[in-house]
Amino acid sequence: MTRMDATFEEFRRHCAGFVDRHVVPFAGEWDRLEALPRNIITAAADAGYLGRPYGTAHGPDEMEALAILHEEVGRGCSSLRSLFTVQGMVGRSLKRWAGPETAARWLDRLADGTAIAAFAVSEDGAGSDLSAIRTRLERTGGHLVLTGCKRWISFGEIADCVLVLAITDEGPSTVLVETSAHGVSLRPLHGMLGAKASHLADITFDKVELDPSALLGRAGAGLRIVVSQALDFGRLSVACGCVGLARACVETALAHVAQRDRAGGPLLRHQLVRRHITQMLAGMETARLLCRRAARMSGQGDPNSVSATALAKYHAARTAMQNAWTTVQLLGAEGCAPTSPAERFFRDAKVMEIIEGTTEMHETTLADYALREFHPLLGSGP
Ligand SMILES: Cc1cc2nc3c(=O)[nH]c(=O)nc-3n(C[C@H](O)[C@H](O)[C@H](O)COP(=O)(O)OP(=O)(O)OC[C@H]3O[C@@H](n4cnc5c(N)ncnc54)[C@H](O)[C@@H]3O)c2cc1C
């Protein structure tokens, strides 16, 4: 084992200990209550996890460490992993593109968990297709004025600030909005299929007046630069969370089939059961390799890291879904019970195929990546 591998392993053990103590025993209850309690957010902040995506150097080693952290958290609770994802996306964007006053006002509070962030791009008519966004940001006198409605926003219900993608005369732009501002209203969404403790809400902006310093980067660069880089980090985080979810499925399924007696011995003796376990293991391990590779490439600033991350997310989300399906199948009726983690894994995994780029959107874009990589003469495809 190299010294770096040993450092990663030590960090992984630290994260795993946190998740085993503070997350795994409670994740089912958070799912039923559809809420994350403040004490877990504070504990994550105290462990130094929330500010990590923007607090230190971002070389390949740090990105791999983040991949490890988000895998471990994803193993325990997809909603908590979602909090890590969004705080990281917004914190990194603020660190890079906000003015010094805005950065000073929010970055420490996001890291110590006293402020919660949301990241709002989706709208009724704009989910996969972000060019269809209608939320408007106008310049009026010395102010910016924001009008529109964002849908399905993770942590929108409890967010203190929200990074919003809106259209200006110059093109798509990003602004940071305090949710206490006049004209901001929240509609919490309950009873979603999965990631139920991620405090989803629709957020309406009714002529919200903002200081020009709320703009991140320059007007018109919101989609191409700010959002695309934040989404890239978010996608990597979700992909790693999916590896953790896929692993939780392997562990839950194995614990069951190793001790459940059927036809004169444990279920694990039967060939078809062994095939299920092998397929789950192979999916999980390959997804992890893709995630770690994408993390390294991202930390090295490799331009191909965007495609590598998309590929990792595509494979990891499908693997999480497949492993959750198999786990419920192997647990039988027990896997369908509300007391079983398997049914939560199943619901959470389905959501992973929809957020941060649907499976279909990745299938269309990754085909172009394949063409560029393996058939360069045809360029970027049709
Ligand atoms: C739990 C949860 C949390 C979320 N959190 C956030 C958040 O924090 N911030 C935020 O902005 N959004 C959030 N979302 C919204 C999420 O980003 C969108 O749901 C996602 O982008 C898909 O958009 P859509 O739901 O409008 O589906 P659509 O874009 O309408 O797609 C519907 C279906 O059509 C397929 N499809 C669409 N276009 C094509 C195409 N060109 N070719 C082939 N197939 C296509 C899709 O793959 C999908 O299967 C969240 C959603 C959920 C469920």
The ligand as an SDF file (V2000), in Angstrom:
LIG
                    3D

 53 58  0  0  0  0  0  0  0  0999 V2000
  -35.5050   14.2510   -5.0750 C   0  0  0  0  0  0  0  0  0  0  0  0
  -35.2450   15.3050   -6.0940 C   0  0  0  0  0  0  0  0  0  0  0  0
  -34.3930   16.3630   -5.7810 C   0  0  0  0  0  0  0  0  0  0  0  0
  -34.1880   17.4000   -6.7030 C   0  0  0  0  0  0  0  0  0  0  0  0
  -33.3860   18.4710   -6.3470 N   0  0  0  0  0  0  0  0  0  0  0  0
  -33.2120   19.5050   -7.2210 C   0  0  0  0  0  0  0  0  0  0  0  0
  -32.4630   20.6590   -6.8310 C   0  0  0  0  0  0  0  0  0  0  0  0
  -31.9290   20.7430   -5.7200 O   0  0  0  0  0  0  0  0  0  0  0  0
  -32.3320   21.6710   -7.7340 N   0  0  0  0  0  0  0  0  0  0  0  0
  -32.8960   21.6260   -8.9770 C   0  0  0  0  0  0  0  0  0  0  0  0
  -32.7440   22.5780   -9.7370 O   0  0  0  0  0  0  0  0  0  0  0  0
  -33.6340   20.5320   -9.3650 N   0  0  0  0  0  0  0  0  0  0  0  0
  -33.8050   19.4870   -8.5280 C   0  0  0  0  0  0  0  0  0  0  0  0
  -34.5480   18.3900   -8.8840 N   0  0  0  0  0  0  0  0  0  0  0  0
  -35.1410   18.3490  -10.2220 C   0  0  0  0  0  0  0  0  0  0  0  0
  -34.3090   17.4680  -11.1580 C   0  0  0  0  0  0  0  0  0  0  0  0
  -33.1150   18.1390  -11.4830 O   0  0  0  0  0  0  0  0  0  0  0  0
  -35.1640   17.1990  -12.4240 C   0  0  0  0  0  0  0  0  0  0  0  0
  -36.2170   16.3510  -12.0120 O   0  0  0  0  0  0  0  0  0  0  0  0
  -34.3450   16.5270  -13.5290 C   0  0  0  0  0  0  0  0  0  0  0  0
  -33.4550   17.4500  -14.1040 O   0  0  0  0  0  0  0  0  0  0  0  0
  -35.2600   15.9890  -14.6410 C   0  0  0  0  0  0  0  0  0  0  0  0
  -36.1110   16.9960  -15.0870 O   0  0  0  0  0  0  0  0  0  0  0  0
  -37.6960   16.7580  -15.1470 P   0  0  0  0  0  0  0  0  0  0  0  0
  -38.1370   16.1400  -13.8590 O   0  0  0  0  0  0  0  0  0  0  0  0
  -38.3170   18.0380  -15.5590 O   0  0  0  0  0  0  0  0  0  0  0  0
  -37.8990   15.6530  -16.2520 O   0  0  0  0  0  0  0  0  0  0  0  0
  -37.9460   15.9090  -17.8510 P   0  0  0  0  0  0  0  0  0  0  0  0
  -36.8010   16.7330  -18.2910 O   0  0  0  0  0  0  0  0  0  0  0  0
  -39.3180   16.3650  -18.2180 O   0  0  0  0  0  0  0  0  0  0  0  0
  -37.7360   14.4380  -18.3650 O   0  0  0  0  0  0  0  0  0  0  0  0
  -38.7530   13.4410  -18.2350 C   0  0  0  0  0  0  0  0  0  0  0  0
  -38.2580   12.1590  -18.9090 C   0  0  0  0  0  0  0  0  0  0  0  0
  -38.0000   12.4240  -20.2940 O   0  0  0  0  0  0  0  0  0  0  0  0
  -36.6590   12.0890  -20.6100 C   0  0  0  0  0  0  0  0  0  0  0  0
  -36.1240   13.0700  -21.5500 N   0  0  0  0  0  0  0  0  0  0  0  0
  -36.1890   14.4270  -21.4630 C   0  0  0  0  0  0  0  0  0  0  0  0
  -35.5670   14.9810  -22.4990 N   0  0  0  0  0  0  0  0  0  0  0  0
  -35.0920   13.9720  -23.2810 C   0  0  0  0  0  0  0  0  0  0  0  0
  -34.3350   13.8990  -24.4960 C   0  0  0  0  0  0  0  0  0  0  0  0
  -33.9290   14.9930  -25.1290 N   0  0  0  0  0  0  0  0  0  0  0  0
  -34.0360   12.6830  -24.9910 N   0  0  0  0  0  0  0  0  0  0  0  0
  -34.4240   11.5430  -24.3470 C   0  0  0  0  0  0  0  0  0  0  0  0
  -35.1370   11.5480  -23.1950 N   0  0  0  0  0  0  0  0  0  0  0  0
  -35.4570   12.7500  -22.6680 C   0  0  0  0  0  0  0  0  0  0  0  0
  -35.8940   12.1680  -19.2910 C   0  0  0  0  0  0  0  0  0  0  0  0
  -34.7270   11.3580  -19.3240 O   0  0  0  0  0  0  0  0  0  0  0  0
  -36.9400   11.6370  -18.3410 C   0  0  0  0  0  0  0  0  0  0  0  0
  -36.9260   10.2410  -18.3490 O   0  0  0  0  0  0  0  0  0  0  0  0
  -34.7850   17.3460   -7.9920 C   0  0  0  0  0  0  0  0  0  0  0  0
  -35.6210   16.2590   -8.3190 C   0  0  0  0  0  0  0  0  0  0  0  0
  -35.8560   15.2620   -7.3810 C   0  0  0  0  0  0  0  0  0  0  0  0
  -36.7610   14.1330   -7.7690 C   0  0  0  0  0  0  0  0  0  0  0  0
  1  2  1  0
  2  3  1  0
  2 52  2  0
  3  4  2  0
  4  5  1  0
  4 50  1  0
  5  6  2  0
  6  7  1  0
  6 13  1  0
  7  8  2  0
  7  9  1  0
  9 10  1  0
 10 11  2  0
 10 12  1  0
 12 13  2  0
 13 14  1  0
 14 15  1  0
 14 50  1  0
 15 16  1  0
 16 17  1  0
 16 18  1  0
 18 19  1  0
 18 20  1  0
 20 21  1  0
 20 22  1  0
 22 23  1  0
 23 24  1  0
 24 25  2  0
 24 26  1  0
 24 27  1  0
 27 28  1  0
 28 29  2  0
 28 30  1  0
 28 31  1  0
 31 32  1  0
 32 33  1  0
 33 34  1  0
 33 48  1  0
 34 35  1  0
 35 36  1  0
 35 46  1  0
 36 37  1  0
 36 45  1  0
 37 38  2  0
 38 39  1  0
 39 40  1  0
 39 45  2  0
 40 41  1  0
 40 42  2  0
 42 43  1  0
 43 44  2  0
 44 45  1  0
 46 47  1  0
 46 48  1  0
 48 49  1  0
 50 51  2  0
 51 52  1  0
 52 53  1  0
M  END
$$$$
